[in-house]
């Protein structure tokens, strides 16, 4: 089977670039290893920039239905600081959001093949050849790598700047009173060796997502139950949020050695999108925005006839400062002295949380607005 574009990975970045290219009239094959909707380790925070990119794909967050967020509550050492979010934001599960983006790609004409894994990806005379788990092959002029935090064999990323964290995620079914108490706020808990976030997602569930340093987890025999028990003991408000609540799954999702701080520069190889291109710490809430922005920028560069190396260098120039800044703050937030400084600064300077949030976002000058006329022109050229 052959196509103009091969997309490996059906997450937000992969689904979005497939949608953009298919909408412009290119033949696109997308390979997603999971057969159906599924959850992923993610804070599930959707910023206003991400919402704009989703609207460009005709995805309505309200209909998923996403939860509107308006405030942040920061907890550490039995202290709490509250701040308004300096921008519009939403919360929705990756299960629902990824599925919506994949459906958009299929609706625009991408050939979405689910339940298959790419075992190999190699350059060939006609571009790229991918070998699938069923023995079949897909050949394409260009390949887009969007496998998230998981590497494809033979195309491993270099390590990030903060590689000693383990991530966990578990949805909880809250009582009506607990959901009202949490409301439209994101609650961020700073604990020895890590930080945790809690926010509502759709249908009355709440996402508890956290990262913890590997040495700290090792002191707990690498046991999730002990980690969670310690958090509930240290933070009364978290214990109250989860009291009489039921976890939605038997065990949390987990991921180790998250390459926070990684930014892919130029060079040969497939076009890298999303977390394959840049991994920003979860507390900043801009991972989904970067995924959607990388997809939009890649599609724009591809349709303009540019090389993948040119796209990669441009994306790196646009996000490196934000990723480095967020990683520096993340490294501070997992240490007791850094947590004390963060809480003191938040108390003394109420606007600092908003400033930090804005400083870790994609600059507005780099955001790509919908360019329907350009893509319609490209589609007319392709279809003749």
C-alpha positions in Angstrom: 0.0 0.0 0.0 1.3 3.5 -0.8 0.3 7.0 0.2 1.7 10.5 0.1 1.9 10.7 3.9 2.2 8.0 6.6 1.4 9.0 10.1 2.5 6.7 12.9 0.5 7.2 16.1 -3.2 8.2 16.5 -2.9 10.5 19.4 -3.7 14.2 19.3 -0.6 15.2 17.2 -0.9 12.3 14.8 -4.7 12.6 14.3 -4.4 16.3 13.8 -1.7 16.3 11.1 -3.6 13.5 9.3 -6.7 15.6 9.4 -4.9 18.7 8.1 -3.2 16.9 5.3 -6.3 14.9 4.2 -8.4 18.1 4.3 -5.8 19.6 1.8 -6.3 16.7 -0.5 -3.3 14.6 0.3 -3.5 10.8 0.5 -2.8 9.9 4.2 -2.5 6.6 6.0 -2.5 6.7 9.8 -1.5 3.7 11.9 -2.7 3.5 15.5 -1.7 0.5 17.6 -4.8 0.5 19.8 -8.0 -0.9 18.3 -10.4 1.5 20.1 -10.6 4.5 22.4 -8.2 4.3 25.4 -6.8 6.4 28.2 -3.3 7.8 28.4 -1.1 9.3 31.2 -1.9 13.0 30.8 -3.0 15.9 32.9 -5.9 16.5 30.4 -5.7 20.3 30.6 -6.7 22.0 27.3 -5.7 25.7 27.0 -7.3 28.3 24.9 -4.7 27.9 22.2 -5.5 24.2 22.0 -9.2 24.9 21.9 -8.6 27.2 18.9 -6.7 24.5 17.0 -9.5 22.0 17.8 -12.2 24.4 16.5 -10.2 24.5 13.3 -10.8 20.8 13.0 -14.5 21.3 13.7 -14.1 19.7 17.2 -16.4 21.3 19.7 -15.1 20.9 23.3 -18.4 21.7 24.8 -20.1 18.7 23.1 -17.5 16.1 24.3 -18.4 17.5 27.0 -15.4 19.3 28.3 -15.3 21.1 31.7 -14.5 24.8 31.8 -11.6 25.7 34.2 -11.1 29.1 35.8 -8.8 28.8 38.8 -5.8 27.1 40.3 -5.4 26.0 43.9 -1.8 25.3 45.0 -1.2 23.2 48.1 2.0 22.5 50.0 2.8 21.9 53.7 -0.8 22.5 54.7 -0.8 25.9 53.0 -3.0 26.9 50.1 -2.8 29.7 47.5 -5.5 30.4 45.0 -5.1 32.2 41.6 -7.3 32.8 38.6 -6.2 31.2 35.4 -4.9 34.0 33.1 -6.5 32.4 30.0 -9.6 30.3 29.1 -9.1 26.6 29.7 -10.9 23.3 29.6 -10.5 19.7 30.9 -11.5 16.6 29.0 -10.2 13.0 29.0 -7.6 11.9 26.5 -9.9 9.0 25.7 -12.6 11.4 24.5 -10.3 14.0 22.9 -8.0 11.6 21.0 -11.1 9.8 19.6 -12.6 13.1 18.4 -9.4 14.0 16.6 -9.1 10.6 15.0 -12.7 10.8 13.9 -12.0 14.2 12.3 -9.0 12.7 10.4 -11.2 9.9 9.1 -14.0 12.4 8.2 -11.5 14.5 6.1 -10.5 11.4 4.2 -7.5 9.9 6.0 -7.2 6.1 5.9 -7.1 5.4 9.7 -6.0 1.8 10.4 -6.4 0.9 14.0 -5.2 -2.1 15.9 -1.9 -2.3 14.1 1.7 -1.6 15.3 4.6 -0.3 13.2 7.5 -2.6 13.8 10.0 -0.9 11.5 10.4 2.4 9.6 13.1 2.7 7.0 14.0 5.1 4.2 13.5 3.7 0.6 13.7 5.0 -2.9 10.1 6.3 -2.8 10.4 7.8 0.6 9.7 5.6 3.6 8.6 2.0 4.2 6.9 0.9 7.4 6.6 -2.7 8.3 3.5 -3.6 10.3 2.9 -6.3 12.9 0.8 -8.3 10.4 3.6 -8.5 7.9 2.2 -5.9 5.6 4.0 -2.8 4.5 3.1 0.8 3.8 5.1 3.0 1.6 4.8 6.8 1.6 6.7 9.9 0.3 6.9 11.3 3.9 6.5 9.8 7.3 5.2 11.6 10.4 6.2 10.2 13.8 3.6 10.9 16.5 4.0 8.0 19.0 3.9 10.3 22.1 6.2 9.5 24.9 6.9 6.0 23.5 9.7 5.6 21.0 9.5 3.7 17.8 12.2 1.0 17.4 15.2 2.5 15.6 14.1 6.1 16.2 14.8 6.6 19.8 14.9 10.2 21.1 17.8 11.5 23.1 17.1 11.9 26.9 15.5 15.0 28.2 16.7 17.4 30.9 14.6 15.8 33.7 14.5 12.0 33.2 14.0 10.6 36.8 10.2 11.0 37.1 7.5 8.3 37.0 4.0 9.4 36.0 0.7 7.9 37.3 -2.9 8.7 36.4 -6.2 7.4 37.8 -9.8 8.7 37.2 -12.1 8.8 40.2 -15.9 8.8 40.3 -16.7 11.6 42.7 -19.8 12.2 44.7 -22.0 15.1 43.6 -20.9 17.1 46.6 -17.2 16.4 45.9 -17.6 17.4 42.3 -19.2 20.7 43.3 -16.4 21.4 45.8 -13.7 20.8 43.2 -15.7 22.8 40.7 -13.9 24.6 37.9 -10.5 24.6 39.7 -7.3 22.7 39.0 -5.8 21.6 42.4 -2.0 21.2 42.4 -0.4 19.4 45.4 3.3 19.7 46.0 4.7 16.7 48.0 8.2 15.5 48.8 9.7 14.2 45.5 6.8 15.2 43.2 3.5 17.0 42.5 0.0 15.9 41.7 -2.9 17.5 39.9 -6.7 17.0 40.3 -9.4 18.3 38.0 -12.8 17.3 36.8 -13.2 15.8 33.4 -16.4 14.9 31.6 -19.3 12.9 33.1 -18.5 13.7 36.8 -15.1 12.0 36.9 -11.9 13.6 38.2 -8.4 13.0 36.9 -5.7 12.5 39.5 -2.4 12.7 37.7 1.0 13.0 39.3 4.7 12.6 38.8 7.2 11.4 41.5 11.0 11.1 41.4 12.1 7.5 41.1 14.2 7.5 44.3 11.2 8.7 46.3 9.0 6.0 44.8 11.7 3.4 45.5 11.6 4.3 49.2 7.9 3.2 49.0 8.8 -0.1 47.5 7.5 1.3 44.2 4.0 0.8 45.5 1.2 3.1 44.2 -1.1 2.3 47.2 1.6 3.6 49.6 2.2 6.7 47.5 -1.6 7.5 47.4 -2.0 6.8 51.1 0.8 9.2 51.9 -0.8 11.9 49.7 -4.1 11.5 51.4 -2.4 11.7 54.8 -0.5 14.9 53.9 -3.4 16.7 52.2 -6.7 16.7 54.1 -8.4 18.4 51.1 -7.3 15.6 48.8 -8.5 13.0 51.3 -11.9 14.8 51.4 -12.1 14.9 47.6 -11.5 11.1 47.3 -13.5 10.0 50.4 -16.4 7.7 49.4 -15.2 8.1 45.8 -14.5 5.1 43.6 -11.5 4.7 41.3 -12.7 4.1 37.7 -10.0 1.5 37.0 -8.5 -1.3 39.0 -5.0 0.2 38.8 -3.5 3.5 37.6 -1.8 4.0 34.3 1.9 4.6 34.7 4.9 5.7 32.6 8.5 5.8 33.7 11.5 7.9 32.6 9.5 10.7 31.1 11.9 12.8 28.9 10.9 16.2 30.2 12.8 19.0 28.6 13.4 17.2 25.3 13.2 19.3 22.1 14.0 17.8 18.8 16.2 20.0 16.6 16.7 19.7 12.8 18.2 16.7 11.1 17.1 13.9 8.8 14.5 11.4 9.6 10.7 11.4 9.9 8.8 14.5 10.8 8.5 14.4 14.7 5.3 15.7 16.2 3.9 16.2 19.7 6.0 14.5 22.5 8.3 13.2 19.8 9.2 16.8 19.1 9.0 18.5 22.5 8.1 17.2 26.0 7.0 19.9 28.4 6.4 19.1 32.1 2.8 18.3 32.9 2.3 21.0 35.4 2.4 23.7 32.7 -0.6 22.3 31.0 0.7 23.0 27.5 1.5 19.5 26.2 -1.8 19.3 24.2 -1.2 22.8 22.8 2.2 21.8 21.6 0.9 18.6 20.0 -1.8 20.5 18.1 0.6 23.3 17.2 3.2 20.9 15.9 0.6 19.2 13.7 -0.6 22.5 12.3 2.9 23.7 11.6 4.0 20.4 10.1 1.0 20.5 7.7 1.7 24.1 6.8 5.4 23.4 6.0 4.6 20.1 4.2 1.9 21.8 1.9 4.4 24.6 1.2 6.9 22.0 -0.1 9.4 22.5 2.8 11.6 19.7 4.2 11.0 18.0 7.5 14.3 19.4 8.8 13.1 22.9 8.2 9.9 22.2 10.1 11.8 20.7 13.0 14.1 23.6 13.3 11.3 26.1 13.2 9.2 24.2 15.8 12.3 24.0 18.1 12.9 27.7 17.8 9.2 28.4 18.8 9.0 26.1 21.8 12.5 25.6 23.2 12.5 28.6 25.6 9.1 27.6 27.0 10.1 23.9 27.5 13.4 24.8 29.2 11.6 27.3 31.5 9.0 24.8 32.4 11.5 22.1 33.0 13.6 24.3 35.3 10.4 25.0 37.3 9.5 21.3 37.4 12.9 20.4 38.8 12.4 23.0 41.5 8.9 21.8 42.3 10.0 18.2 43.1 12.4 19.4 45.9 11.3 20.6 49.3 13.4 23.8 49.2 11.9 24.6 45.7 8.4 24.0 46.9 8.9 26.3 49.9 10.2 29.0 47.5 7.2 28.5 45.2 4.7 28.8 48.0 6.3 31.9 49.5 6.5 33.6 46.1 2.8 32.7 45.4 1.8 34.3 48.7 3.9 37.4 48.3 3.2 38.0 44.6 -0.4 36.9 43.7 0.1 37.5 40.0 3.2 35.3 39.8 1.2 32.1 39.0 -0.4 33.8 36.0 3.0 35.0 34.8 4.5 31.6 35.1 1.6 30.1 33.2 1.9 32.6 30.4 5.7 32.2 30.2 5.4 28.4 29.5 2.9 28.8 26.6 3.5 28.9 22.9 3.9 32.6 22.0 0.8 34.1 20.3 2.9 35.3 17.4 3.7 31.7 16.6 0.2 30.4 16.6 -1.2 29.5 13.2 -4.7 30.7 12.4 -7.0 28.7 10.2 -6.0 29.1 6.5 -8.9 27.6 4.7 -8.3 29.5 1.5 -4.7 28.3 1.2 -5.7 24.7 1.9 -8.6 24.9 -0.5 -6.2 26.1 -3.2 -3.8 23.2 -2.4 -6.7 20.8 -2.7 -7.7 22.2 -6.1 -4.2 21.7 -7.3 -4.1 18.1 -6.2 -7.5 17.2 -7.5 -7.0 19.1 -10.8 
